[in-house]
Amino acid sequence: MTILFTILAIMLFCLFVEVPMIVGMFLSGFAAILIFFPTMSPLIIIQQFVAGVDSFTYLAIPMFILAAEIMCSGTSANRLLRFIRSLIGHICGGVAITTVGTCTLFGAISGSAQATLVAVGKPMWGELHKMGYSDHHCIGLTVNSATIAVLIPPSILMILYAVSTGCSVADLFICGIIPGLLLFVFYSIYEYFYAKKQGAVIIRDRRASGREVWDSFKQAILPLGFPLIILGGIYTGICTPTEAAAVSVFYAFIIECFCLRTLKFKGLCKAIMSTGVTCGSIFALCAAGMVMSWVVTYANIPQALAGAIINENTTITHFLLITSIFMLITCMFMDNIPAIVVMTPILWPIAESMGVPVLQLGVIITIEAAIGAVTPPFGCNIFTACAIYDKSYTEVVKGVIVYMLIALALAMLLVFVPEIATFLVD
């Protein structure tokens, strides 16, 4: 356990002196080897660093991100917004529910909360203001709705978890569908009653005519084909998740560059460069996380933690509650990508020894990582929102609390009723 405390102390120190996370993760693993295993060859660090990104499944991540970047650079997100708004914009809280619905749909394209927040949150900000919503409500709605993207396939966090545990990416994607849709329903119900309580303060859209709905559907039909191609290809067995990611890039390129003609060569180059920067940071974190994970595993830390946590009275539900709290706190202080990479190799051996299904643990870890990303004090999406909306930290935090509580309620429901997530696979 001394090794674990040493690793955590080094990481916390690096966090508070604002050293990049990858440096803190690499230094903590390197220092643990030098201090506790001085006879071990330093070459093992390089080997594990390379092994951290040596996975065919990881190829899906840059391709899904590139597809989302291409869609963001074009008009696909706005077309989806207009179509969903034409359907439900006239009901009580319709524009807010449109925001939640579009985030859910765009999440089935990007798999990333940040990409969804940029693609949907920014254009809906002004529209929500026009309808009478306050600043902090607009922020809370868009930031938390964007987190649905990490539950709805193709979730990048789920891909990272699947690689760490060796479980099926496709099965884990299936397990994320119902929780993601439930979070959409819960947020929508809240928005309906919030708008009803505000009364005349919140303005509704006029009901769209059948012709207007049909016109918006025709404009959105190509972007709507995106999740059908990705999910349909995976679940019919036509292609693997990695192959589906490649198809998604090709599809995004064709519709934005040739069908809709909204993306020029300069915009395509910008999307590719942005993808490179994002993936560089993700894979660097994965590589550094592998060094840490190897040290933790070699030192038998999961077994030591299991002995401290588990006794004859510990049930699977108790363990999942502990895991939920642990992951939530971790993601309050750390970006959810390194949190998944570092914590999964620690938690999975303990869960496996207790008979916890790997898919159930994956859904719990993913939703807690999503909640932690919008939870004060250091939830990463809070700072993303500060940058996007040019708002203060306190104003952003003020808006996210109620949505965070709704998501926590869903997380607890999944702990006590895991069949909600896994029955589609079973």
C-alpha positions in Angstrom: 0.0 0.0 0.0 3.0 2.3 0.5 3.6 2.2 -3.2 0.0 3.3 -3.9 0.3 6.2 -1.5 3.6 7.2 -3.1 2.0 7.2 -6.6 -1.0 9.2 -5.4 1.2 11.7 -3.5 3.3 12.4 -6.6 0.3 12.7 -8.8 -1.5 15.1 -6.4 1.7 17.2 -6.1 1.9 17.5 -9.9 -1.7 18.3 -10.1 -1.5 21.2 -7.7 1.7 22.7 -9.2 -0.1 22.5 -12.6 2.2 20.0 -14.2 0.6 18.3 -17.2 -1.3 15.1 -16.2 0.8 12.9 -18.5 4.0 14.1 -16.7 2.5 13.3 -13.3 1.4 9.9 -14.4 4.7 9.0 -15.9 6.8 10.4 -13.0 4.7 8.6 -10.4 5.2 5.2 -12.2 8.9 5.9 -12.8 9.5 7.0 -9.2 7.7 3.9 -7.8 10.0 1.6 -9.9 13.2 3.4 -8.8 12.2 3.5 -5.1 10.6 0.2 -4.6 12.1 -2.0 -7.3 15.7 -0.6 -7.7 17.0 -3.8 -9.3 14.4 -3.7 -12.1 15.6 -2.6 -15.6 14.4 0.9 -16.6 13.7 -0.6 -20.0 10.4 -2.0 -18.6 9.1 1.6 -18.5 9.7 2.1 -22.2 8.1 -1.3 -22.9 5.0 -0.5 -21.0 4.8 3.0 -22.4 4.7 1.5 -25.9 2.3 -1.3 -24.8 -0.1 1.3 -23.6 -1.1 2.3 -27.1 -0.4 -1.1 -28.8 -4.1 -2.1 -29.4 -6.0 -2.4 -32.6 -9.2 -1.3 -30.9 -7.6 2.1 -30.1 -7.7 2.9 -33.9 -11.4 3.5 -33.4 -10.7 6.6 -31.2 -9.0 8.9 -33.8 -11.5 7.9 -36.5 -14.6 8.6 -34.4 -13.0 12.0 -33.3 -12.2 12.9 -36.9 -15.7 12.1 -38.0 -17.1 14.3 -35.3 -14.6 17.1 -36.2 -15.7 16.9 -39.9 -19.4 17.1 -38.8 -18.7 20.0 -36.5 -16.9 21.9 -39.3 -19.9 21.4 -41.6 -23.6 21.9 -41.1 -24.7 18.5 -39.8 -25.2 19.5 -36.2 -27.3 22.5 -37.2 -29.5 20.3 -39.5 -30.1 17.9 -36.6 -31.0 20.7 -34.3 -33.5 22.2 -36.8 -35.2 18.8 -37.4 -35.6 17.9 -33.7 -36.8 21.4 -32.9 -39.4 21.2 -35.6 -40.8 18.1 -33.9 -40.8 19.2 -30.2 -40.0 22.9 -30.0 -43.6 23.8 -29.5 -44.1 21.8 -26.3 -43.5 23.1 -22.8 -39.7 23.3 -22.4 -39.4 22.3 -26.1 -36.2 24.2 -26.9 -34.4 22.9 -23.9 -35.6 19.3 -24.6 -34.4 19.9 -28.2 -30.9 20.6 -26.8 -30.9 17.4 -24.8 -32.2 15.4 -27.7 -29.6 16.8 -30.1 -26.8 16.2 -27.7 -27.9 12.6 -27.4 -28.1 12.2 -31.2 -24.8 13.9 -31.7 -23.3 11.7 -29.0 -24.1 8.7 -31.2 -21.7 10.3 -33.8 -18.9 11.7 -31.7 -18.6 9.7 -28.5 -17.1 12.7 -26.9 -18.7 15.2 -24.4 -16.4 18.0 -25.4 -17.1 17.6 -29.1 -20.9 17.5 -28.4 -20.7 20.6 -26.2 -19.0 22.6 -28.9 -21.2 21.3 -31.7 -24.6 21.7 -30.0 -24.0 23.8 -26.9 -22.6 26.8 -28.7 -25.4 27.2 -31.3 -28.1 26.5 -28.7 -26.8 29.1 -26.3 -28.3 32.0 -28.1 -31.6 30.2 -28.8 -32.1 29.3 -25.2 -31.5 32.9 -24.2 -34.1 34.1 -26.6 -36.6 31.7 -25.0 -36.1 33.3 -21.6 -33.7 30.9 -19.9 -31.1 32.3 -17.5 -27.3 32.1 -18.1 -26.7 29.5 -15.4 -29.6 27.3 -16.6 -28.3 27.4 -20.2 -24.9 26.5 -19.0 -26.1 23.6 -16.8 -28.3 22.2 -19.5 -25.8 22.2 -22.3 -22.8 21.0 -20.2 -24.7 18.1 -18.6 -26.6 17.2 -21.8 -23.2 16.8 -23.6 -22.1 14.2 -21.0 -24.8 11.8 -22.5 -22.3 11.4 -25.3 -20.0 9.2 -23.1 -22.9 6.8 -22.5 -24.4 6.6 -25.9 -22.2 4.5 -28.3 -19.6 5.1 -29.7 -18.3 6.2 -26.4 -14.6 6.9 -26.2 -14.5 6.2 -22.5 -16.1 2.8 -23.1 -13.4 2.0 -25.7 -10.7 2.8 -23.2 -12.4 0.6 -20.5 -12.9 -2.3 -22.9 -9.2 -2.3 -23.9 -8.2 -2.2 -20.2 -10.4 -5.2 -19.3 -10.4 -7.1 -22.5 -14.2 -7.1 -22.8 -16.2 -6.8 -26.0 -16.5 -3.2 -27.2 -19.7 -4.0 -29.0 -21.4 -5.5 -25.9 -20.3 -2.5 -23.8 -21.7 -0.2 -26.4 -25.1 -2.0 -26.2 -25.1 -1.7 -22.4 -24.7 2.1 -22.7 -27.8 2.6 -24.9 -30.5 2.3 -22.3 -28.7 4.4 -19.6 -28.0 7.1 -22.1 -31.6 7.2 -23.2 -32.8 7.2 -19.6 -30.6 10.2 -18.9 -32.1 12.0 -21.9 -35.6 11.2 -20.5 -34.8 12.3 -17.0 -33.3 15.6 -18.2 -36.3 16.2 -20.5 -38.8 15.6 -17.7 -37.0 18.1 -15.6 -37.0 20.7 -18.4 -40.7 20.1 -19.0 -41.6 20.9 -15.3 -39.0 23.6 -15.0 -40.6 25.5 -18.0 -44.1 24.8 -16.6 -43.1 26.3 -13.3 -41.6 29.4 -14.9 -44.8 30.0 -16.9 -44.8 33.0 -19.2 -41.1 33.6 -18.6 -40.2 30.7 -20.9 -41.3 31.2 -24.5 -42.4 28.3 -26.7 -41.9 27.9 -30.4 -44.9 27.9 -32.6 -46.0 24.4 -33.8 -44.2 23.6 -37.0 -46.4 22.7 -40.0 -46.2 19.3 -41.6 -44.4 20.9 -44.5 -41.8 22.5 -42.3 -41.2 19.2 -40.4 -40.8 17.4 -43.8 -38.4 20.0 -45.1 -36.2 19.9 -41.9 -36.2 16.1 -42.1 -35.0 16.1 -45.7 -32.2 18.4 -44.7 -31.3 16.2 -41.7 -31.7 12.8 -43.4 -28.0 12.4 -44.3 -26.7 13.3 -40.7 -29.4 11.0 -39.3 -27.9 8.1 -41.3 -24.7 8.4 -39.2 -25.8 6.5 -36.0 -27.7 4.0 -38.2 -24.6 3.2 -40.1 -22.3 3.0 -37.1 -24.6 1.1 -34.7 -26.3 -1.0 -37.4 -22.9 -2.1 -38.8 -21.7 -3.1 -35.4 -24.8 -4.9 -34.1 -25.5 -6.7 -37.4 -22.0 -8.1 -37.4 -21.1 -6.5 -40.7 -18.2 -4.6 -39.2 -16.2 -4.3 -35.9 -16.3 -1.1 -33.9 -12.9 -0.1 -35.4 -14.2 -0.8 -38.9 -17.4 1.2 -38.2 -15.2 4.1 -37.1 -13.4 4.0 -40.5 -16.8 3.9 -42.2 -18.0 6.9 -40.2 -15.0 9.0 -41.4 -15.7 8.1 -45.0 -19.4 8.8 -44.6 -18.8 12.2 -42.9 -16.3 13.2 -45.6 -18.7 12.2 -48.4 -21.8 14.0 -47.0 -20.0 17.2 -45.9 -17.6 17.6 -48.9 -19.7 16.3 -51.8 -23.4 15.9 -50.8 -23.9 19.0 -48.7 -20.8 20.8 -50.0 -20.3 22.7 -46.7 -16.7 21.7 -46.0 -13.8 23.1 -48.0 -10.2 21.8 -48.1 -9.1 24.3 -45.5 -11.8 23.2 -43.1 -10.9 19.5 -43.7 -7.3 20.3 -42.9 -8.3 22.1 -39.7 -10.4 19.1 -38.7 -7.5 16.7 -39.3 -5.1 18.9 -37.3 -7.6 19.2 -34.4 -8.0 15.4 -34.4 -4.3 14.9 -34.3 -3.9 17.2 -31.3 -6.7 15.6 -29.4 -5.6 12.0 -30.1 -2.0 12.9 -29.2 -3.0 13.9 -25.7 -5.4 10.9 -25.4 -2.7 8.3 -26.4 0.0 10.0 -24.4 -2.2 9.6 -21.4 -2.9 6.0 -22.3 0.8 5.2 -22.6 1.7 6.9 -19.3 -1.3 5.3 -17.6 0.0 1.9 -18.7 3.2 2.5 -16.9 1.3 3.3 -13.7 -1.1 0.4 -14.2 1.8 -2.1 -14.6 3.5 -0.9 -11.4 0.2 -1.1 -9.5 -0.4 -4.7 -10.9 3.2 -5.8 -10.3 3.0 -4.6 -6.7 -0.2 -6.6 -6.1 -2.0 -3.4 -5.0 -5.5 -4.6 -6.3 -5.1 -7.7 -4.1 -4.1 -5.6 -1.1 -7.1 -3.3 -1.7 -9.4 -6.3 -2.1 -8.3 -7.5 1.3 -9.0 -4.1 2.9 -12.4 -3.6 1.2 -13.9 -7.1 1.0 -15.1 -9.3 3.8 -17.7 -11.9 4.2 -20.4 -9.3 4.5 -19.5 -7.4 1.3 -21.9 -7.8 -1.5 -21.6 -6.9 -5.2 -24.0 -3.9 -4.5 -21.7 -2.7 -1.7 -18.7 -2.9 -3.9 -20.4 -1.1 -6.8 -21.4 1.7 -4.3 -17.8 2.0 -3.1 -16.6 2.0 -6.8 -19.2 4.7 -7.7 -18.0 7.0 -4.9 -14.3 6.3 -5.6 -14.7 7.1 -9.4 -16.8 10.2 -8.8 -14.2 11.6 -6.4 -11.4 10.7 -8.7 -13.0 12.4 -11.7 -13.7 15.5 -9.6 -9.9 16.1 -9.6 -8.7 14.3 -12.7 -9.8 14.3 -16.4 -12.0 11.3 -17.1 -9.7 9.7 -19.7 -6.7 9.2 -17.4 -9.1 8.3 -14.6 -10.4 5.4 -16.7 -7.0 4.3 -17.8 -5.5 4.4 -14.3 -8.4 3.2 -12.1 -9.8 0.4 -14.3 -6.7 -1.9 -13.8 -7.0 -1.4 -10.1 -10.8 -1.9 -9.8 -11.4 -4.7 -12.3 -9.3 -7.4 -10.6 -11.2 -6.8 -7.3 -14.5 -6.8 -9.1 -13.6 -10.0 -11.0 -12.7 -11.8 -7.7 -16.2 -10.8 -6.4 -18.0 -12.0 -9.5 -19.0 -8.6 -10.7 -19.9 -8.7 -14.4 -17.4 -6.8 -16.5 -20.1 -5.0 -18.5 -22.0 -3.9 -15.4 -18.8 -2.5 -13.9 -18.0 -0.7 -17.2 -21.4 1.1 -17.2 -21.0 2.2 -13.6 -17.4 3.5 -14.1 -18.4 5.3 -17.3 -21.4 7.1 -15.8 -19.5 8.1 -12.7 -16.7 9.4 -14.9 -19.3 11.4 -16.8 -20.8 12.9 -13.6 -17.3 13.6 -12.2 -16.4 15.6 -15.3 -19.2 18.2 -14.4 -18.7 18.1 -10.6 -16.8 20.8 -8.7 -14.1 21.6 -7.8 -12.1 20.4 -10.8 -14.5 18.6 -13.2 -12.9 19.0 -16.6 -16.1 20.0 -18.5 -16.7 22.9 -16.1 -13.5 24.5 -17.4 -14.4 23.7 -21.0 -17.7 25.5 -20.4 -15.9 28.5 -18.9 -13.8 28.8 -22.0 -16.7 28.2 -24.5 -19.2 30.6 -22.9 -16.7 33.0 -21.4 -18.3 32.7 -18.0 -17.0 32.6 -14.5 -16.3 29.4 -12.6 -19.0 30.1 -10.0 -21.7 30.9 -12.7 -21.0 27.6 -14.4 -21.0 25.6 -11.2 -24.3 27.2 -10.2 -26.0 25.7 -13.2 -24.7 22.1 -13.1 -25.7 21.0 -9.6 -29.3 20.0 -10.3 -28.4 18.0 -13.4 -25.5 16.3 -11.5 -28.0 15.1 -8.9 -30.3 13.7 -11.6 -27.4 11.8 -13.1 -26.4 10.5 -9.7 -29.9 9.2 -9.2 -29.6 7.3 -12.5 -26.2 5.9 -11.4 -27.6 4.6 -8.1 -30.5 3.0 -10.1 -28.0 1.2 -12.2 -26.2 0.0 -9.1 -29.3 -1.5 -7.6 -31.0 -2.6 -10.9 -28.1 -3.5 -13.2 -30.5 -5.3 -15.6 -31.4 -1.9 -16.9 -28.1 -1.7 -18.7 -27.3 -5.4 -19.4 -30.7 -6.9 -20.5 -30.1 -6.1 -24.1 -26.9 -8.2 -24.1 -28.3 -10.9 -21.9 
